[in-house]
Amino acid sequence: NPGKLKPYYNLAIYFSKFMILSLLFSVNYRVIPTALMPLE
């Protein structure tokens, strides 16, 4: 029954979007402070 898998498919799409966003944010939080840090 394909109808039973639909919620899991939507959840997987939502989870993958969340993972991509969190990955981008973690990269930004790692890159921006080092870029703003004065070079010793």
Phi, psi and omega in degrees: 000107182295334182295335181285334182274348184300313179298323179292325178294315178297321180295321180294320178296315180297318182293320180293321176297318180296320180294319180295317180295316181294325178294317178297317180295320180293322177294317180296318181291338178275324186277316186299312180298324180289329178287327181276345181292133177295137181287129182284000000 
